[in-house]
Amino acid sequence: MEDITLRVARKEDCPRLMELIRELAEYEKASEEVTVSMAHFEESGFGPHPVWKAFVATSMVEGREVIHGMALYYIRYSTWKGCRMYLEDIIVTRECRGKGLGKLLFDQLILEAQEKQFSGITFQVLEWNTPAINFYKNYTNKFDPEWINVAIELR
């Protein structure tokens, strides 16, 4: 795509980021799973103790900046490896997929991880999401089928 700019997400981006998150949830056939409120999302990213950071891919459309994609991560700690980046979501709008935005965002994450001297990047991909799996295979061939995802829901 032409004239794409990557930048760190700002608080005023949160409504658009939530739209992208809902688009991803719909794609993953889990729309009802998105239960985070806008207030909580904003506080978690831009409050006094932010727990996530995101990069956005933007361009100017008819004189205004439009966000076409995002990559949201947080820091996790491994007792074996130390600080690692955990990629929660990388999302590119339907109309922009296949145009290199995902690569731009993922490459930015790698640079960020290197700059912060993280020991690596960890993430999950759904076993049926072949386009995402093929995308990630461009970066790694280490897929770990041994671990089982576990969650305890408190709400």
Secondary structure in CASP SS format (residue, H / E / C, confidence):
PFRMAT SS
TARGET T0000
AUTHOR 0000-0000-0000
METHOD secondary structure of the structure
MODEL  1
M C 1.00
E C 1.00
D C 1.00
I C 1.00
T E 1.00
L E 1.00
R E 1.00
V E 1.00
A C 1.00
R C 1.00
K H 1.00
E H 1.00
D H 1.00
C H 1.00
P H 1.00
R H 1.00
L H 1.00
M H 1.00
E H 1.00
L H 1.00
I H 1.00
R H 1.00
E H 1.00
L H 1.00
A H 1.00
E H 1.00
Y H 1.00
E C 1.00
K C 1.00
A C 1.00
S H 1.00
E H 1.00
E H 1.00
V C 1.00
T C 1.00
V C 1.00
S C 1.00
M H 1.00
A H 1.00
H H 1.00
F H 1.00
E H 1.00
E H 1.00
S H 1.00
G H 1.00
F H 1.00
G C 1.00
P C 1.00
H C 1.00
P C 1.00
V C 1.00
W C 1.00
K E 1.00
A E 1.00
F E 1.00
V E 1.00
A E 1.00
T E 1.00
S E 1.00
M E 1.00
V E 1.00
E C 1.00
G C 1.00
R E 1.00
E E 1.00
V E 1.00
I E 1.00
H E 1.00
G E 1.00
M E 1.00
A E 1.00
L E 1.00
Y E 1.00
Y E 1.00
I E 1.00
R E 1.00
Y E 1.00
S E 1.00
T C 1.00
W C 1.00
K C 1.00
G E 1.00
C E 1.00
R E 1.00
M E 1.00
Y E 1.00
L E 1.00
E E 1.00
D E 1.00
I E 1.00
I E 1.00
V E 1.00
T C 1.00
R H 1.00
E H 1.00
C H 1.00
R C 1.00
G C 1.00
K C 1.00
G C 1.00
L H 1.00
G H 1.00
K H 1.00
L H 1.00
L H 1.00
F H 1.00
D H 1.00
Q H 1.00
L H 1.00
I H 1.00
L H 1.00
E H 1.00
A H 1.00
Q H 1.00
E H 1.00
K C 1.00
Q C 1.00
F C 1.00
S C 1.00
G C 1.00
I E 1.00
T E 1.00
F E 1.00
Q C 1.00
V C 1.00
L C 1.00
E C 1.00
W C 1.00
N C 1.00
T H 1.00
P H 1.00
A H 1.00
I H 1.00
N H 1.00
F H 1.00
Y H 1.00
K H 1.00
N C 1.00
Y C 1.00
T C 1.00
N C 1.00
K C 1.00
F C 1.00
D C 1.00
P C 1.00
E C 1.00
W C 1.00
I C 1.00
N C 1.00
V C 1.00
A C 1.00
I C 1.00
E C 1.00
L C 1.00
R C 1.00
END
